[in-house]
Amino acid sequence: MPEFELYNAPQSICSHKVRFALHAKGQDFEEHKLDLFSGDQLTPAYLAINPNGLVPTLIHNGANIIDSLVIVQYLDELLPEPSPLVPADALARARMRSLMAYIDEVPTPAVRVPSYNMAFLVHFQSMPEDEFLEMANAKPLRKEFLLNFGRVGFPEKAYNEALERLARSLVRVQAEIEKSGGPWFLGDAFTIADIAMMPVIIRLDDLNLGQMWDDKPEISRWLEAIKGHPAYSPTFYHGSLLTEQYAHLRA
Ligand SMILES: N[C@@H](CCC(=O)N[C@@H](CS)C(=O)NCC(=O)O)C(=O)O
């Protein structure tokens, strides 16, 4: 049995965080890819290791750990050297965690709205109503989210609100980089706060919304630094970006 197994999905933003952390740690793992549109995350066998019915789940020596940022923190506690992902100073650690909490509360849920409307809608549009309701009702955490999405997409008001929240998040992280002097959110040290925001910015870029930070060179530089990190390429293997699957996004 491999020491680490990761149940995840190639395009899932939460999976990106864990894959990035595993690669940043130089840790081998066996990857299991779930098809989230076929409901692989809702089978009894998967719910037994992740009762939230979401990816990712890390299995370490047979024990399951769920929730992406919990997993990343677990990996860092287990494998702190040579490149710890948390600052040594307690105050800096608190600042990192405040930022992680903000990212988990504001931009991470918000980016799901354009993702679903612009890319994932095609999976649901042609689904018969009873099949759609059955899938939505089976979701332990995302039932209401999917029902609100329907098979037609989130309404314009919800879409605009999500983009507005994302725009405010960009202002917030730009301010963090300015305050710390960069290149990372907390200055010289690359931390879990950077990993938390990384898939949100990559997703916006992937959805052709990169113009949202045209006036924020700090974010462009941060994104270039992320793309230059050795963990980036193995994390974003072919098929991890939406533009690699959905031709209409490549326009
Ligand atoms: N807080 C969780 C959220 C996980 C999550 O939302 N995963 C999404 C993919 S990014 C998922 O599994 N979606 C499947 C579904 O909605 O049924 C984490 O960070 O791991």
The ligand as a Tripos MOL2 file, in Angstrom:
@<TRIPOS>MOLECULE
LIG
   20    19     1     0     0
SMALL
NO_CHARGES

@<TRIPOS>ATOM
      1 N1        -13.7810   22.8340    1.9060 N.3       1 LIG1
      2 C1        -13.5510   21.7460    1.0030 C.3       1 LIG1
      3 C2        -14.3360   21.9830   -0.2630 C.3       1 LIG1
      4 C3        -14.1170   20.8680   -1.2600 C.3       1 LIG1
      5 C4        -14.9170   21.0800   -2.5420 C.2       1 LIG1
      6 O1        -15.7590   21.9740   -2.6620 O.2       1 LIG1
      7 N2        -14.6210   20.2330   -3.5380 N.am      1 LIG1
      8 C5        -15.3100   20.3320   -4.8200 C.3       1 LIG1
      9 C6        -14.3090   20.3950   -5.9540 C.3       1 LIG1
     10 S1        -13.2740   21.8260   -5.7930 S.3       1 LIG1
     11 C7        -16.1360   19.0640   -5.0300 C.2       1 LIG1
     12 O2        -15.7490   17.9920   -4.6180 O.2       1 LIG1
     13 N3        -17.2990   19.1900   -5.7000 N.am      1 LIG1
     14 C8        -18.1210   18.0870   -5.9780 C.3       1 LIG1
     15 C9        -19.5760   18.3590   -5.7990 C.2       1 LIG1
     16 O3        -19.9620   19.5250   -5.6700 O.co2     1 LIG1
     17 O4        -20.3400   17.3870   -5.7880 O.co2     1 LIG1
     18 C10       -12.0540   21.6040    0.7200 C.2       1 LIG1
     19 O5        -11.3780   22.6280    0.7280 O.co2     1 LIG1
     20 O6        -11.5760   20.4820    0.5090 O.co2     1 LIG1
@<TRIPOS>BOND
     1     1     2 1
     2     2     3 1
     3     2    18 1
     4     3     4 1
     5     4     5 1
     6     5     6 2
     7     5     7 1
     8     7     8 1
     9     8     9 1
    10     8    11 1
    11     9    10 1
    12    11    12 2
    13    11    13 1
    14    13    14 1
    15    14    15 1
    16    15    16 2
    17    15    17 1
    18    18    19 2
    19    18    20 1
@<TRIPOS>SUBSTRUCTURE
     1 LIG1         1 GROUP 0 **** ****
